Amino acid sequence: MRPSLIFARGLALAAALASAMPATSAAAGKHAKGKAKPKHAAPASTDSAASASDTADTPSATTKPEDAAPPKQEESAPTKSEPTPAPTPEPKPPADNLGSESSQASVALAAEATKTAGDSGSSQAEAEALGRREAARLAAGRTEVGVYLSVDVGNRRFKYSDELGSDLRPYKLPIAPMLGFGLEAYPLATSNLPVLRDLGFRGRFSRAFAVDSTTPEGAQIETSWTRFGGDVRERLLIPGRHPLEFGASFGADASYFVMSSQADVPALLPSARTISLRFGLDGRVLLAGRFSAMLDFAYLAVTSPGEIYEQFRDPHVAGIDGNLGFALGLIPGLEARLAARYTRYFATFHPEPGDAHVAGGALDEQLQAGLGVRYAH
């Protein structure tokens, strides 16, 4: 092969390679930039034509189809795609009144349920605390409420001392049926307050029936007898094999023994509405089993002596009051009682010559005894 032919083929191959390089660079740039808008590449057909004309002058420069790069047709560059704006969310319609009220009602119900649960827990805790205090009260024998009923008989004797004149006669009521009622309460018995839990109130009332009497002259005397009183009491409980209960009380006591007659009675009737302040001490001890003994003693500071004492000059009246009783427990909280009460009023007078009624003093004794039942809780 001649050297001129070899040289011509080399030039043709170099020209083909040179024309293919711009097309390859443009394709690589297009793939690398992706969605970016590529610049328009210069048409490669001009370069290829020039190269072909150069090689055409050489008679031996015949190129194979695979050696020459095909002419790249001009492609319209795609336009740069703008980002699609996100759709504006449509505003939700405002909730109607019914939905709003339902939400508020749900919140209110939830709050109410929470409050109810809290109140329930608090109430349960208070109930448990009260149960513990109640158990302690029962274990200590601390009474909260007590009620007493009795059927009694009464007796009264009235007489003078150092009396002058026939109009000052003694009086005696042998026996009279009576009914008695008593009540005691300790409002703070279930509390833990050391002093106030044993501070209570007591009341009593009794009345006689069929007590009308007659004088030796046959005059009919209408008579009524009522006793009542009340006091504040502080108790002291001492546990042990034989439990003790002591009490101190202060209150008032009254005895209304009223007598009247339509006939002419030649003697003074010992009618008296006597009212006193009462200062008392009492105690109770369990002797054996369910059998207990009770004792009560009080001083009576008379504030209003009554009609009979006003018939004398400068009267001074005082009294004492005592109770003795026994109790037998029947069932828990219920006991039977046998009790007697003795009240004694003593008076002194300071007569002077010329007084209508002359006496050195007077003694009024009242006795009441009976059988009853008491329920305590």
Secondary structure, DSSP 4 states (H G I P E B T S, - for coil): --HHHHHHHHHHHHHHHHHHHHHHHHHHHHHHHTTS-PPPPPPSHHHHHHHHHHHHTSTT----TTTSPPPPPP-PPPPPPPPPPPPPPPPPPPPPHHHHHHHHHHHHHHHHHHHHHHHHHHHHHHHHHHHHHHHHHHHHT--SEEEEEEEEEEEEEEEEES-BSTT---EEEEEEEEEEEEEEE-TTTTS--TTGGGEEEEEEEEEE-S--EE-TT--EEEEEEEEEEEEEEEEEEE-SSS-EEEEEEEEEEEEEEEEE-SS--SS----EEEEEEEEEEEEEEEEETTEEEEEEEEEEEEEE--TGGGGSSS-EEEEEEEEEEEEEEEETTEEEEEEEEEEEEEEE----TT-SSB-SEEEEEEEEEEEEEEEE-
